[in-house]
Amino acid sequence: MWQLHHFTLCPFSRKIRFQCAEKQVAVELVREHPWERRDAFLLLNPAGQTPVLANATLTLSDSAAISEYLEETVEKTPLLGSGAAERAEVRRLTAWFDQKFYAEVVVPLLAERMFKRVVTRGSPDAATIRAAQRAAEQHFDYLDYLLEHRRWLSGPAFGMADVAAAAQISVADYLGGIDWDGHEEARTWYSALKSRPTFRPLLAERMEGLAPPQHYDKLDF
């Protein structure tokens, strides 16, 4: 069986867990705290980053590489769409959330509301948090625009862009960085994702010492 080394609030770990659940790939979860830089974990991935997917013969790191591997080797529930143009749009939006949303929203929230509280016991910087929340608002305006024209992010079918977006947004929401007011298209889309049995286990998890907002795992929010 595959082992997936993950961190509860790592959005890239969440992306691979969600993808594996959709494709019915069984994994044994191994929790990591990447900042601890365990020697055994660094042997698997010298970058010291989650996720890492490993079995007796193969070790995979970097969520983009893992995701592509799963799409190429597991036929069940393809998530990249059909046709070159559709696959390009899926990859574009996946990169948008993995790179731009992550850098502008998730990174500062993790630093200020998770790392400082749980690891360094420091005080969060309110200005940095406000900037991340403003960035989230801009991203959600774009999300609303997309969803005014599409059932799912990249088109008529659920796919990898939805998986990647849900992974990033769920972490930002856990950390209190999302204001859902005025974003009905995004709220409807995310509510549909919350109801998926493959996504519910992620929303049920809690990080020790850090609780999410009350609305976090509710379908009616």
N, C-alpha and C positions, 0 to 999 in steps of 0.2 A: 504494500500500500504506500501511496505517497504520504510524506510528511510535509506540512506547510508551516514553516516558521513565520510567525506573524506577530504583530503588535495590535492591540485592541483599537487604538485610535490612529493607526496607519491607514490612510485611505487606499494605498496601493495594495495592502494586504486585503482590505475589504473588497477591492475590485476583483482580485483573484478568487477569493472565497465565494463571492456572488457568481462569478463565471463558472466555477467548479460546480456549484449547486445547480445552476441552470443546465449544465451539461451532464449532470449526475456523475461527476468524478468524485469518488470517495477520497477524503484526505483526513489524516490524523493531525490535529492542531497542536503545535508546539509554541507556547507563548515566549516571546523574546522582549527584552527591554534593550533596544539597540544602543542606547547610551552607556550600557554596562560593558559592551564590547567583550562578551564572553569569548574565550579562546576557541572553544568548539564551534561557536557560530562564525567566527572570523575565518575558520578553516573552510566553511561552506561558502562564505561570501566575504572576501577581504574588504569590500566596501563597507561592511558592517551595517547594511540596510536590509530591511524587510520589504517584501516577502522573499522567501527562498523556498522553492519546491524541490524536494529530493526524494529519491527512492534508493534501492540498493545499487543501482547502476548509473544513475544520472542525477546531477544537481543543476538546477536552473535558478538564476537570479535575474533581477530587473523585471518589473511587472509587465512591461511591454513585450519583452522576450518570452516570458512565461505565457502571456495571453496568446501570442502568435503561435507558440508551440501547441497549446491546447486546441486552437482552432484548426491547426494543420493535422493533428493526430486523433482528435475525437470528433467523429462525424455527427454525433447526436447534437441537436439544437445549435446549428450554425448561427453565429452572432455577427458576422461581418457583412451580411447582405448578399445580394446576387448582382453580378455585373460590376464592371470596373468603376463606373461612376458612383454607384451606391456604396461600394467598399471604400472609395476615396473619401466620401462624405462621412462615413462612419469613423474612419481613421482621423479625419480632420477634427471632428468634434471630440473624439477620445483624447487627442493631443491637447485640445483647448482646455479640457478639464484637468488632465494630468499635468499640464505645464502652467498655463496662465491662471486658471482658477486656484490651483494649488499654491502657486507662488504669491498671488495677491491676497488670497483669503485664508487658506488653511495654514500655511506656514506661520504667519504672524499670530493667528489664534492659538495654534499649538504652543508656540514659544511663550506667549503671555499668559494663557489660561490653563495650560497643562504643565509645561516644563517648569515654569517658575513656581507653580504651586506644589507640584508633586516631587520634583527632583531637587531644585536649588532652593526652595522655600523663599523665593524672592517676591517682590511686589510687582504686579502687572502694570504695564505702562498704558494708561487709558487712551492716550493719543494714538498709539499703535493699534489698539483694538478698534477705535472709531474709524481709523483709516481702512482696516480690513472690512468692517461692516459697510462702509461706503462702497468699497470695491465689490462686495457681494451684491449690493443693490444694483450696480451697473450690470453685473453678470446676469442677474435675474431679469432685468429689462430685456436682455438679449434672449434669455430662455423663454420668456413670454412671447417674444416675437416669433421664435422658431415654432413654438407650440400652437400659435394661432393658425399656422399653415400645415401642421403635421400632427398625426396622432402620437408618434414617438419622436425622439429628437432627430434622428437621421432620416425619417420617412414613415411609411405606414406600418412597419414591423418593429417590434422590440428588438434591440440589438446592443452591441458592445458600447455604443455611445451612451446609452441609458445606464448601463452597468457602471461605466467609469464616472458619469455624472453623479449617480446615486451614491457611489462610494465617497466622493469628495464632499458632496453636500451633506451627507449624513454626519460626517466628522465636524464640519462647520456648524451644523445644527446642534450637535451634542455640546459644542463649546459656546453656544448662545450667540452665534454670529449671524443668524439669518432672521430677518424680519419678513414674515410671510404676508403681511398686510399689503393689499394692492397687487398681488401677484397670483391671481386666480388660475391662470393657465398653468403656471408652475405648480401651484398647490394641487390642482386636479391630477396632474401628471405624477407628482410625488406620492400622492395618496394611493394611486394605482400601484406604484412600486412598493409602497409600504404593505400592501395587502398580499404581495406575492409570498408564498411559503418559502421560497428560496432566499428572500431578503429578511424575513422576520427574525431569524436567529441573530443576525448582526445587530438589529435594534434592541434585542433583549439583553445584550451584553453591557456590563458596566465596568468602568475603570475604577479601581480601588482608590478612594479618597477624592473622587471627582464625579459628581452626579450631573446628569443632563437636565435641561428644562423639563417641566411636567408634560409638555406637548410632544416631546421627542419621539416616542414610540406609538402615539395614538393615531388611529386612522382618521379620526375627526379632529382636526387641529386648525 
